Amino acid sequence: MRKKILIPLIVITLSFSSPKSYMDETEVVSHQTSLPFHLPEDQIRPLLSMVSSSLQMVLVDHLEKNADWKNLIRHKKMAVGVVDLRNVNNIKYANVNGNQMMYAASLPKLAILLGCAQAMEDGVLEESDDVLHDMRIMISKSDNDAATRMIDRVGLDKIEQTLRDPRYELYDPKRGGGLWVGKRYAKSGKRRGDPLFNISHGATVTQVCRFYYLLAMGRLVSWERSKQMLDMMVQPEIHHKFVNSFDRIAPNATVYRKSGTWKNYHADSALIWGPTWRRYIVVGLIEDGDGEEILQELIPSIEEVLLENSNDAKILD
């Protein structure tokens, strides 16, 4: 039997209506054992309408306690986003450098995944075993050949069209850009940089958080396609960065994830679903030689942020 540790936390009183205890927050989602959520459309609010000043304050405070992180943040070489999903009626979002577009290596394969799901739904891509296999290993193993085959099947135009679709707006010039794929994951092929910064494979933490949020809500393409994409993202087969930390501190957690690495550019993103209290999205983009270690260290810090931003002591698994 695993030991449970009761950790007391100092509670900061903030002005917001109807504060809930941690147990209340957990009860809201305790019946939801799998994703996506089953919610009426009118109950799904835009993520950017749920920015939390209290979560923002705690996030910035924790990140800037580390002098190296503070310096990276100040020079816009570190961006972090977090979405607290513990209470589906009180979802909270906070970020640092949220609209700062950065090179994200393989993380934008999420955009290919979405473009292909949309193409299958539209009937312009055959849903074959080979296609589904490539979509899975493109994410779980970050297989560049599979990603390139998927790009060739649907085309960069379809991927861009899907990202800019008014239903998603995952690349939005008014908000600093976002997810972008403008080149095959291969040496050959034309390069199409994004309109704002000429980045070939880019992301902002805000738009990656929105990707995961819309996916969790079943709002990417359809509820069924969202579930299909989640199934392709679960149980990542590369155990570094965020997953290295989850293997240590929450080995039983269900992790939906996509990361990326190229030279000094390190990116990771994940949706964590249990056990017990863990229900959150986290995204980190780093431009630094120690980026992988920073992303590993980021997870315990984010969990401290989430626990401190709750209203009661917590039982950790």
C-alpha positions as CSV (number, residue, x, y, z in Angstrom):
1,M,0.0,0.0,0.0
2,R,1.4,3.4,-1.0
3,K,1.9,5.9,1.8
4,K,-0.1,9.1,1.5
5,I,1.5,12.3,2.7
6,L,-0.5,15.2,4.0
7,I,1.1,18.4,3.0
8,P,-0.1,21.6,4.7
9,L,0.0,24.7,2.5
10,I,-0.3,28.4,3.3
11,V,-3.5,29.7,1.9
12,I,-3.4,33.1,0.3
13,T,-6.8,34.7,0.4
14,L,-7.8,36.1,-3.0
15,S,-11.0,37.8,-4.1
16,F,-13.0,35.4,-6.3
17,S,-16.6,34.1,-5.9
18,S,-17.6,30.9,-4.2
19,P,-14.3,29.4,-3.3
20,K,-14.3,25.6,-3.3
21,S,-12.4,23.1,-1.3
22,Y,-10.0,20.7,-3.0
23,M,-12.4,17.8,-2.4
24,D,-15.2,19.8,-4.1
25,E,-12.8,20.3,-7.1
26,T,-12.1,16.6,-7.3
27,E,-15.7,15.6,-7.0
28,V,-16.6,17.5,-10.1
29,V,-14.4,15.3,-12.3
30,S,-14.2,12.1,-10.2
31,H,-17.0,10.5,-12.3
32,Q,-15.1,11.3,-15.5
33,T,-12.7,8.3,-15.9
34,S,-11.7,8.9,-19.4
35,L,-11.3,11.7,-22.0
36,P,-12.6,13.6,-23.9
37,F,-15.1,15.2,-21.5
38,H,-18.8,14.7,-22.2
39,L,-20.1,18.3,-21.8
40,P,-22.9,20.3,-23.5
41,E,-21.5,22.7,-26.1
42,D,-22.8,25.7,-24.2
43,Q,-20.8,24.7,-21.1
44,I,-17.4,24.7,-23.0
45,R,-15.9,28.2,-22.7
46,P,-12.9,29.5,-24.6
47,L,-9.7,28.8,-22.8
48,L,-8.5,32.4,-23.1
49,S,-11.6,33.5,-21.2
50,M,-10.4,31.5,-18.2
51,V,-7.1,33.2,-17.4
52,S,-6.7,33.1,-13.6
53,S,-5.0,36.0,-11.9
54,S,-4.4,33.8,-8.8
55,L,-2.8,31.0,-10.8
56,Q,-0.8,33.5,-12.8
57,M,0.6,35.1,-9.7
58,V,1.7,31.8,-8.2
59,L,3.1,30.5,-11.5
60,V,5.3,33.6,-12.0
61,D,6.4,33.6,-8.4
62,H,7.6,30.0,-8.6
63,L,9.3,30.3,-11.9
64,E,11.2,33.4,-11.0
65,K,12.5,31.9,-7.8
66,N,15.0,30.2,-10.1
67,A,17.5,32.9,-11.2
68,D,18.4,31.0,-14.4
69,W,14.7,30.6,-15.4
70,K,14.0,34.2,-14.6
71,N,16.8,35.3,-16.9
72,L,15.5,33.0,-19.7
73,I,12.0,34.3,-19.2
74,R,13.2,37.9,-19.4
75,H,15.0,37.2,-22.7
76,K,11.9,35.4,-24.0
77,K,13.8,32.1,-24.3
78,M,11.5,30.3,-21.9
79,A,7.7,30.0,-22.2
80,V,5.4,28.0,-19.9
81,G,1.7,27.4,-19.9
82,V,-0.5,25.5,-17.5
83,V,-4.3,24.6,-17.5
84,D,-5.9,23.4,-14.3
85,L,-8.6,20.9,-15.2
86,R,-9.4,19.7,-11.7
87,N,-12.8,21.5,-11.6
88,V,-14.5,21.5,-15.0
89,N,-16.7,24.3,-13.8
90,N,-13.7,26.4,-12.8
91,I,-10.9,25.7,-15.3
92,K,-7.9,28.0,-14.9
93,Y,-5.2,29.1,-17.3
94,A,-1.9,30.9,-16.7
95,N,1.2,31.4,-18.8
96,V,4.6,33.1,-19.1
97,N,5.5,34.4,-22.5
98,G,2.4,32.7,-23.8
99,N,2.3,34.4,-27.2
100,Q,6.0,34.1,-27.8
101,M,6.4,31.9,-30.9
102,M,9.5,29.7,-30.8
103,Y,11.1,27.0,-32.9
104,A,9.5,23.7,-31.4
105,A,11.1,20.9,-33.5
106,S,8.8,17.9,-33.4
107,L,6.2,19.3,-31.1
108,P,4.2,20.7,-34.1
109,K,3.6,17.2,-35.3
110,L,0.4,17.8,-33.3
111,A,-0.6,20.1,-36.2
112,I,0.0,17.2,-38.7
113,L,-2.1,14.9,-36.4
114,L,-5.0,17.4,-36.5
115,G,-4.7,18.1,-40.2
116,C,-4.9,14.4,-40.9
117,A,-7.8,13.8,-38.6
118,Q,-9.6,16.7,-40.3
119,A,-8.7,15.2,-43.8
120,M,-10.1,11.8,-42.8
121,E,-13.3,13.5,-41.5
122,D,-13.6,15.4,-44.7
123,G,-13.2,12.3,-46.8
124,V,-10.0,13.4,-48.6
125,L,-7.7,11.0,-46.7
126,E,-8.4,7.3,-46.6
127,E,-8.5,5.9,-43.1
128,S,-6.2,2.9,-43.8
129,D,-4.2,0.8,-41.4
130,D,-1.0,2.4,-42.8
131,V,-2.3,5.9,-42.2
132,L,-3.4,5.2,-38.6
133,H,-0.1,3.5,-37.9
134,D,1.9,6.4,-39.2
135,M,-0.2,8.9,-37.2
136,R,0.5,6.9,-34.0
137,I,4.3,6.5,-34.4
138,M,4.6,10.1,-35.6
139,I,3.5,11.1,-32.1
140,S,4.5,8.3,-29.8
141,K,8.0,7.7,-31.3
142,S,8.3,11.1,-33.0
143,D,9.1,9.2,-36.2
144,N,10.2,11.8,-38.8
145,D,9.6,9.4,-41.8
146,A,6.0,8.8,-40.6
147,A,5.5,12.5,-40.2
148,T,6.8,13.2,-43.6
149,R,4.6,10.5,-45.2
150,M,1.6,12.1,-43.5
151,I,2.5,15.6,-44.7
152,D,2.9,14.2,-48.3
153,R,-0.6,12.5,-48.0
154,V,-2.5,15.6,-46.9
155,G,-0.2,18.5,-48.0
156,L,1.0,21.6,-46.1
157,D,-1.9,23.6,-47.5
158,K,-4.4,21.3,-45.8
159,I,-2.5,21.5,-42.5
160,E,-2.3,25.3,-42.6
161,Q,-6.0,25.5,-43.6
162,T,-6.9,23.4,-40.6
163,L,-4.7,25.4,-38.2
164,R,-6.3,28.7,-39.4
165,D,-9.8,27.2,-39.4
166,P,-12.1,29.6,-37.4
167,R,-13.2,26.7,-35.3
168,Y,-9.7,26.2,-34.0
169,E,-7.5,29.3,-34.8
170,L,-4.4,27.4,-33.6
171,Y,-2.3,29.7,-35.8
172,D,-3.5,33.2,-35.2
173,P,-1.4,36.2,-36.3
174,K,-3.3,38.4,-33.9
175,R,-2.0,36.3,-30.9
176,G,1.6,35.9,-32.0
177,G,1.2,33.0,-34.3
178,G,1.0,29.5,-32.8
179,L,1.3,26.0,-34.2
180,W,2.9,25.8,-37.6
181,V,4.3,23.2,-39.9
182,G,6.0,24.6,-43.0
183,K,8.4,21.8,-44.0
184,R,8.6,18.0,-44.3
185,Y,10.5,16.4,-41.5
186,A,13.2,15.5,-44.0
187,K,16.2,17.1,-45.7
188,S,14.3,17.4,-49.0
189,G,11.2,19.5,-49.8
190,K,10.3,23.2,-49.9
191,R,10.4,25.3,-46.8
192,R,7.4,27.6,-45.9
193,G,8.1,29.7,-42.9
194,D,5.2,31.1,-40.9
195,P,4.0,34.5,-41.9
196,L,5.1,36.3,-38.8
197,F,8.5,34.9,-38.0
198,N,9.5,32.6,-40.9
199,I,9.7,29.6,-38.5
200,S,9.4,26.2,-40.2
201,H,8.2,24.2,-37.2
202,G,6.9,26.5,-34.5
203,A,4.5,26.9,-31.6
204,T,3.4,29.2,-28.8
205,V,2.5,27.8,-25.4
206,T,-0.9,29.5,-25.6
207,Q,-1.9,27.7,-28.8
208,V,-0.5,24.4,-27.6
209,C,-2.5,24.7,-24.4
210,R,-5.6,25.5,-26.5
211,F,-4.9,22.4,-28.7
212,Y,-4.9,20.1,-25.6
213,Y,-7.9,21.9,-24.1
214,L,-10.0,21.6,-27.2
215,L,-8.9,18.0,-27.5
216,A,-9.9,17.2,-23.9
217,M,-13.3,18.9,-24.6
218,G,-13.8,16.8,-27.7
219,R,-13.8,19.9,-29.8
220,L,-11.1,19.1,-32.4
221,V,-12.9,17.9,-35.5
222,S,-15.5,15.9,-33.6
223,W,-15.8,14.1,-30.2
224,E,-14.9,10.8,-31.9
225,R,-11.9,12.2,-33.8
226,S,-10.7,13.9,-30.6
227,K,-10.8,10.5,-28.8
228,Q,-8.9,9.0,-31.7
229,M,-6.2,11.6,-31.5
230,L,-6.0,11.2,-27.7
231,D,-5.5,7.4,-28.2
232,M,-2.6,8.1,-30.5
233,M,-1.0,10.5,-28.0
234,V,-1.2,8.3,-24.9
235,Q,1.6,6.2,-23.5
236,P,4.5,8.0,-25.1
237,E,7.5,5.8,-26.0
238,I,10.2,8.4,-25.5
239,H,10.9,8.8,-21.8
240,H,12.7,12.1,-21.4
241,K,11.8,15.7,-20.3
242,F,8.3,15.8,-18.8
243,V,7.9,12.0,-19.0
244,N,11.1,11.4,-17.1
245,S,9.6,13.4,-14.2
246,F,6.2,11.7,-14.4
247,D,8.0,8.3,-14.4
248,R,9.5,9.3,-11.0
249,I,6.7,11.3,-9.2
250,A,3.5,9.9,-10.8
251,P,4.3,6.5,-12.5
252,N,0.6,5.6,-12.6
253,A,-0.5,8.8,-14.3
254,T,-2.1,8.7,-17.8
255,V,0.0,11.0,-20.0
256,Y,-0.9,12.3,-23.4
257,R,2.2,13.9,-24.8
258,K,4.3,15.4,-27.7
259,S,7.8,16.8,-27.4
260,G,10.5,18.1,-29.6
261,T,14.3,18.7,-29.6
262,W,16.7,20.4,-32.1
263,K,20.1,21.7,-31.0
264,N,19.3,24.2,-28.1
265,Y,15.6,24.2,-28.7
266,H,13.6,22.0,-26.3
267,A,9.8,21.6,-26.2
268,D,7.4,19.5,-24.3
269,S,3.7,19.3,-23.8
270,A,1.4,17.0,-21.9
271,L,-2.1,16.4,-20.7
272,I,-2.0,14.6,-17.3
273,W,-5.1,12.6,-16.2
274,G,-4.8,11.1,-12.7
275,P,-4.4,9.3,-10.6
276,T,-6.2,11.2,-7.7
277,W,-5.7,14.9,-8.0
278,R,-3.7,15.3,-11.2
279,R,-5.8,16.8,-14.0
280,Y,-3.8,19.4,-15.9
281,I,-2.2,20.5,-19.1
282,V,1.4,21.8,-19.1
283,V,3.5,23.2,-22.0
284,G,7.1,24.3,-22.0
285,L,9.3,25.8,-24.7
286,I,13.0,26.5,-23.9
287,E,15.9,27.8,-26.0
288,D,18.9,26.8,-23.9
289,G,21.5,24.1,-23.8
290,D,20.1,22.8,-20.5
291,G,16.6,22.8,-21.9
292,E,15.9,19.1,-21.3
293,E,16.9,19.3,-17.6
294,I,14.9,22.5,-17.2
295,L,11.8,20.7,-18.6
296,Q,12.3,17.8,-16.2
297,E,12.6,20.2,-13.2
298,L,9.6,22.2,-14.4
299,I,7.1,19.4,-13.6
300,P,7.6,19.4,-9.8
301,S,7.5,23.2,-9.8
302,I,4.2,23.2,-11.8
303,E,2.7,20.7,-9.4
304,E,3.7,22.9,-6.5
305,V,2.0,25.8,-8.3
306,L,-1.2,23.8,-8.7
307,L,-1.3,22.7,-5.1
308,E,-0.6,26.1,-3.8
309,N,-3.4,27.6,-5.9
310,S,-5.9,25.2,-4.3
311,N,-7.8,26.1,-1.2
312,D,-7.0,23.2,1.1
313,A,-4.3,20.8,2.1
314,K,-3.8,17.9,-0.4
315,I,-3.3,14.2,-0.3
316,L,-0.5,13.3,-2.7
317,D,-0.4,9.9,-4.4
